[in-house]
Amino acid sequence: MKTVRRAHILLPQELVGEIDAIVGPRKRSAFLVETARAEIRRRRLLQFLESAEPAWKDKDHPELAKGSVAWVRKLRQEGQTRSTRMEQAARQNAHPGKKK
């Protein structure tokens, strides 16, 4: 179980009533936790979008050091090689004992 900490918060009575109408009085805490987490994610995203920090860092993507065209070609070649191996295995399974 996650460690929890009790926090005494004050909410306007009408807000408590609205929360209860949506989730019920026994699910207030879970609702408030979910809502707080969503708001934290939203604010962090806004902070990130407003920052000058670049989203893309070359050091995080060494596979693209030779350019995206080379990376895509490599992926396609790997896929073709895998397909060829699978086709050969399927043929061998269809004709056991027969090798090409």
Backbone hydrogen bonds in HBPLUS format (Angstrom, degrees):
<---DONOR---> <-ACCEPTOR-->    atom                        ^
c    i                          cat <-CA-CA->   ^        H-A-AA   ^      H-
h    n   atom  resd res      DA  || num        DHA   H-A  angle D-A-AA Bond
n    s   type  num  typ     dist DA aas  dist angle  dist       angle   num
A0015-LEU N   A0012-PRO O   2.96 MM   3  5.33 127.2  2.25 107.7 121.6     1
A0016-VAL N   A0012-PRO O   3.13 MM   4  6.54 157.9  2.18 155.7 162.3     2
A0017-GLY N   A0013-GLN O   2.98 MM   4  6.26 157.0  2.03 149.5 156.1     3
A0018-GLU N   A0014-GLU O   3.00 MM   4  6.24 149.4  2.09 139.8 147.5     4
A0019-ILE N   A0015-LEU O   2.90 MM   4  6.18 161.6  1.94 154.5 159.2     5
A0020-ASP N   A0016-VAL O   2.87 MM   4  6.07 167.5  1.89 153.9 157.6     6
A0021-ALA N   A0017-GLY O   2.95 MM   4  6.10 147.8  2.06 140.9 149.8     7
A0022-ILE N   A0018-GLU O   3.15 MM   4  6.41 138.0  2.34 139.8 149.9     8
A0022-ILE N   A0019-ILE O   3.03 MM   3  5.22 130.0  2.29 100.1 113.5     9
A0023-VAL N   A0019-ILE O   2.85 MM   4  6.07 174.3  1.85 171.6 170.2    10
A0024-GLY N   A0020-ASP O   2.77 MM   4  4.07 130.6  2.01 108.3 121.5    11
A0027-LYS N   A0024-GLY O   3.17 MM   3  5.65 162.6  2.20 114.7 120.1    12
A0031-PHE N   A0027-LYS O   3.08 MM   4  6.21 159.6  2.12 149.9 156.1    13
A0032-LEU N   A0028-ARG O   2.81 MM   4  6.09 163.0  1.84 161.2 165.9    14
A0033-VAL N   A0029-SER O   2.86 MM   4  6.08 155.8  1.92 153.8 160.7    15
A0034-GLU N   A0030-ALA O   2.95 MM   4  6.11 168.1  1.96 149.7 153.0    16
A0035-THR N   A0031-PHE O   2.88 MM   4  6.05 160.2  1.92 150.0 156.1    17
A0036-ALA N   A0032-LEU O   2.87 MM   4  5.93 158.3  1.92 143.0 149.2    18
A0037-ARG N   A0033-VAL O   2.92 MM   4  6.13 162.6  1.95 153.4 158.0    19
A0038-ALA N   A0034-GLU O   3.04 MM   4  6.23 159.5  2.08 146.6 152.1    20
A0039-GLU N   A0035-THR O   3.01 MM   4  6.22 156.3  2.07 146.7 153.2    21
A0040-ILE N   A0036-ALA O   2.90 MM   4  6.14 153.4  1.97 149.6 157.1    22
A0041-ARG N   A0037-ARG O   2.95 MM   4  6.20 165.0  1.97 152.5 155.9    23
A0042-ARG N   A0038-ALA O   2.96 MM   4  6.17 158.6  2.00 146.0 152.2    24
A0043-ARG N   A0039-GLU O   2.90 MM   4  6.10 162.6  1.93 149.9 154.1    25
A0044-ARG N   A0040-ILE O   2.89 MM   4  6.08 159.6  1.93 153.2 159.0    26
A0045-LEU N   A0041-ARG O   2.96 MM   4  6.12 155.9  2.02 147.5 154.1    27
A0046-LEU N   A0042-ARG O   2.96 MM   4  6.23 161.5  2.00 149.1 154.2    28
A0047-GLN N   A0043-ARG O   2.86 MM   4  6.05 156.9  1.91 146.2 152.9    29
A0048-PHE N   A0044-ARG O   2.90 MM   4  6.11 159.3  1.95 147.7 153.0    30
A0049-LEU N   A0045-LEU O   2.83 MM   4  6.08 164.0  1.86 155.0 159.5    31
A0050-GLU N   A0046-LEU O   2.94 MM   4  6.08 142.3  2.09 144.9 154.5    32
A0051-SER N   A0047-GLN O   3.06 MM   4  6.16 119.0  2.45 137.5 152.3    33
A0051-SER N   A0048-PHE O   3.13 MM   3  5.15 146.3  2.25  99.0 109.0    34
A0060-ASP N   A0057-LYS O   2.97 MM   3  5.50 146.6  2.08 113.9 123.5    35
A0061-HIS N   A0058-ASP O   2.99 MM   3  5.31 160.3  2.03 112.0 118.4    36
A0064-LEU N   A0061-HIS O   3.09 MM   3  5.83 166.3  2.11 120.5 124.9    37
A0065-ALA N   A0062-PRO O   3.05 MM   3  5.23 163.4  2.08 117.3 116.9    38
A0067-GLY N   A0064-LEU O   2.88 MM   3  4.96 159.8  1.92 111.9 116.2    39
A0071-TRP N   A0067-GLY O   3.27 MM   4  6.54 154.4  2.34 143.0 150.3    40
A0072-VAL N   A0068-SER O   2.92 MM   4  6.13 162.3  1.95 152.4 156.1    41
A0073-ARG N   A0069-VAL O   2.97 MM   4  6.18 162.1  2.00 150.0 155.2    42
A0074-LYS N   A0070-ALA O   2.98 MM   4  6.14 157.4  2.03 144.6 150.6    43
A0075-LEU N   A0071-TRP O   2.98 MM   4  6.28 159.8  2.02 149.8 154.9    44
A0076-ARG N   A0072-VAL O   2.93 MM   4  6.18 161.9  1.97 153.1 157.9    45
A0077-GLN N   A0073-ARG O   2.88 MM   4  6.10 156.4  1.93 149.6 156.5    46
A0078-GLU N   A0074-LYS O   2.90 MM   4  6.14 160.0  1.94 152.1 157.4    47
A0079-GLY N   A0075-LEU O   2.95 MM   4  6.19 156.5  2.00 148.1 154.6    48
A0080-GLN N   A0076-ARG O   2.89 MM   4  6.13 155.6  1.95 147.3 154.1    49
A0081-THR N   A0077-GLN O   2.85 MM   4  6.07 161.6  1.89 152.7 157.7    50
A0082-ARG N   A0078-GLU O   2.95 MM   4  6.12 160.6  1.98 147.2 152.5    51
A0083-SER N   A0079-GLY O   2.91 MM   4  6.12 157.8  1.96 146.7 152.9    52
A0084-THR N   A0080-GLN O   2.92 MM   4  6.12 159.2  1.96 151.0 156.4    53
A0085-ARG N   A0081-THR O   3.00 MM   4  6.26 161.2  2.04 150.4 155.1    54
A0086-MET N   A0082-ARG O   2.99 MM   4  6.21 156.4  2.04 148.4 155.0    55
A0087-GLU N   A0083-SER O   2.92 MM   4  6.15 156.1  1.98 149.9 156.3    56
A0088-GLN N   A0084-THR O   2.97 MM   4  6.21 159.0  2.02 150.4 156.0    57
A0089-ALA N   A0085-ARG O   2.94 MM   4  6.15 158.7  1.99 147.7 153.5    58
A0090-ALA N   A0086-MET O   2.92 MM   4  6.09 153.7  1.99 145.0 152.3    59
A0091-ARG N   A0087-GLU O   2.98 MM   4  6.23 154.5  2.05 146.8 153.3    60
A0092-GLN N   A0088-GLN O   2.97 MM   4  6.23 155.9  2.03 147.6 154.3    61
A0093-ASN N   A0089-ALA O   2.92 MM   4  6.12 152.9  1.99 146.2 153.7    62
A0094-ALA N   A0090-ALA O   2.97 MM   4  6.13 139.6  2.14 139.0 149.9    63
A0095-HIS N   A0091-ARG O   3.08 MM   4  6.30 137.5  2.27 140.3 150.7    64
A0098-LYS N   A0095-HIS O   3.18 MM   3  5.70 159.3  2.22 132.5 137.5    65
